[in-house]
């Protein structure tokens, strides 16, 4: 898929600025973060993201699972994993770009079962398992202008926040970056999840930004509501009469 009729113009500006700040100000941070709640799947999610990290993928996790981890929602239905599309074996496998459909496959200790797909929009829904862990994950591919890797993940989050998810002023995402204490490059046999940092990003939009649909017409609002429903619902207490719920 493309976002606002354009590809992801690969950039590492957020990570570069963060590293520059730390180089002369120690613990200073460019990132706005939330403190996640402790939850049983945290270590497993870290290992799943680490597998993509080791393949150099630019990606991040969002959806109701992340909002639950942030303490915003009491339960979750699924997670959404946005991935910048590149021509790699792992991308071709997940987004079914081979000669035939592969219904079941494994990535290290994780099992993937294809549940549903919209290939023309680069959306594939998998049931992902690892031991007692199981979760429905929406994989959403976004076109890129050229190759990128995990260093662009924070910029990728901001692209999606500014152009795709329309309603909530406050957004949350989880991605993986090299650890600031032990930055081990990916694709090395001795790399481990402890060499990475689980970054819990919190993103704000100005209240004056509004819904950013075409004049807030009913059709646009309904289209956005339906497209976001599997990923993120209204955060107001029930019952609610906001523009998402009405």
HELIX and SHEET records of a PDB file:
HELIX    1   1 UNK A   13  UNK A   25  1                                  13    
HELIX    2   2 UNK A   42  UNK A   54  1                                  13    
HELIX    3   3 UNK A   64  UNK A   69  1                                   6    
HELIX    4   4 UNK A   89  UNK A   94  1                                   6    
HELIX    5   5 UNK A  119  UNK A  121  5                                   3    
HELIX    6   6 UNK A  150  UNK A  152  5                                   3    
HELIX    7   7 UNK A  153  UNK A  163  1                                  11    
HELIX    8   8 UNK A  193  UNK A  195  5                                   3    
HELIX    9   9 UNK A  207  UNK A  209  5                                   3    
HELIX   10  10 UNK A  218  UNK A  228  1                                  11    
SHEET    1   A 6 UNK A  59  UNK A  62  0                                        
SHEET    2   A 6 UNK A  79  UNK A  84 -1                                        
SHEET    3   A 6 UNK A 133  UNK A 142  1                                        
SHEET    4   A 6 UNK A 123  UNK A 130 -1                                        
SHEET    5   A 6 UNK A 110  UNK A 118 -1                                        
SHEET    6   A 6 UNK A 104  UNK A 107 -1                                        
SHEET    1   B 2 UNK A 170  UNK A 178  0                                        
SHEET    2   B 2 UNK A 196  UNK A 204 -1                                        
END                                                                             
